[in-house]
Amino acid sequence: MIKVSVMYPNTKDVKFDTDYYKNTHLPMVSKACGDALKGLELDLGLAGRTPNEPAPYVAIAHLTFENLESFQNAFGPNAETFAADLKNYSNVNGELQISELIKF
């Protein structure tokens, strides 16, 4: 399994519409990726490592897929559509990381 994490940095002037992201953008991604998408989670940043330190990311979406090829086949054809929707929920670009998912 792989995990695709899309992390939105919590910059000084960040704007992030959580309701839109949760109720419109992520369902659009889920529908477009279909059965290739095995799981979807959303983390909303609360705090950093010390008191009064802001979270480094305002939001992180985690998408799981069986393998890299299934992600590329499901996500790739829709990447431009997903990117074009950014203006509807944030003024910062998400950082994408693909990781091997190892469960203990």
C-alpha positions as CSV (number, residue, x, y, z in Angstrom):
1,M,0.0,0.0,0.0
2,I,1.0,3.6,-0.5
3,K,0.0,6.8,1.1
4,V,-0.3,10.0,-0.8
5,S,-0.1,13.0,1.5
6,V,-1.1,16.5,0.4
7,M,0.1,19.0,3.0
8,Y,-1.0,22.6,3.1
9,P,1.7,24.8,4.9
10,N,0.4,27.0,7.6
11,T,2.0,30.2,6.3
12,K,1.5,33.7,7.8
13,D,-1.3,34.7,5.4
14,V,-2.8,31.3,4.7
15,K,-6.4,31.1,3.8
16,F,-8.0,27.6,3.9
17,D,-11.8,26.9,3.6
18,T,-12.1,23.6,5.6
19,D,-15.8,23.2,4.8
20,Y,-15.2,23.5,1.1
21,Y,-12.2,21.2,1.2
22,K,-14.0,18.6,3.3
23,N,-17.4,18.7,1.6
24,T,-16.6,19.5,-2.0
25,H,-13.0,19.0,-3.0
26,L,-12.2,15.7,-1.3
27,P,-15.5,14.1,-2.5
28,M,-14.6,15.2,-6.0
29,V,-11.2,13.6,-5.6
30,S,-12.8,10.4,-4.2
31,K,-15.3,10.1,-7.0
32,A,-12.7,10.8,-9.7
33,C,-10.3,8.2,-8.3
34,G,-13.0,5.6,-7.9
35,D,-12.2,2.1,-6.6
36,A,-8.5,2.8,-6.9
37,L,-8.8,5.0,-3.8
38,K,-8.6,2.6,-0.8
39,G,-8.8,5.2,2.0
40,L,-9.1,8.9,2.7
41,E,-8.3,10.9,5.9
42,L,-8.1,14.5,6.7
43,D,-5.9,16.0,9.4
44,L,-6.6,19.6,10.5
45,G,-3.6,21.2,12.3
46,L,-4.2,22.2,15.9
47,A,-0.7,23.0,17.3
48,G,3.0,22.6,16.9
49,R,5.4,20.9,19.3
50,T,5.5,23.7,21.9
51,P,2.8,25.7,23.6
52,N,1.5,28.6,21.4
53,E,3.4,27.3,18.4
54,P,1.1,27.0,15.4
55,A,0.8,23.7,13.5
56,P,3.2,23.5,10.6
57,Y,0.3,22.5,8.3
58,V,-3.2,23.9,8.3
59,A,-4.5,20.6,6.7
60,I,-3.1,17.3,5.4
61,A,-5.1,14.9,3.3
62,H,-4.0,11.3,3.2
63,L,-5.1,9.1,0.3
64,T,-4.2,5.4,0.2
65,F,-3.8,3.3,-2.9
66,E,-2.8,-0.3,-3.5
67,N,0.4,0.8,-5.3
68,L,2.0,3.7,-7.2
69,E,0.7,2.6,-10.6
70,S,-2.9,2.6,-9.3
71,F,-2.4,6.1,-7.9
72,Q,-0.9,7.4,-11.2
73,N,-3.7,5.8,-13.3
74,A,-6.5,7.2,-11.1
75,F,-5.0,10.6,-10.1
76,G,-3.0,11.6,-13.2
77,P,-5.8,12.1,-15.6
78,N,-7.6,14.3,-13.1
79,A,-4.6,16.2,-11.7
80,E,-5.3,19.4,-13.7
81,T,-9.0,19.4,-12.5
82,F,-7.9,19.0,-8.9
83,A,-5.3,21.8,-9.2
84,A,-7.7,24.1,-10.8
85,D,-10.0,23.8,-7.8
86,L,-7.3,25.1,-5.4
87,K,-8.5,28.7,-5.8
88,N,-11.9,27.7,-4.3
89,Y,-10.4,26.7,-0.9
90,S,-6.8,28.0,-0.4
91,N,-4.2,30.5,-1.3
92,V,-1.3,28.1,-0.7
93,N,-0.2,25.1,-2.8
94,G,-0.2,21.7,-1.2
95,E,3.0,19.8,-1.0
96,L,2.6,16.2,-2.2
97,Q,4.5,13.2,-0.8
98,I,4.1,9.6,-1.8
99,S,5.1,7.1,0.9
100,E,5.2,3.4,1.3
101,L,2.7,2.6,4.0
102,I,4.0,0.2,6.7
103,K,1.6,-0.8,9.4
104,F,2.6,-2.3,12.7
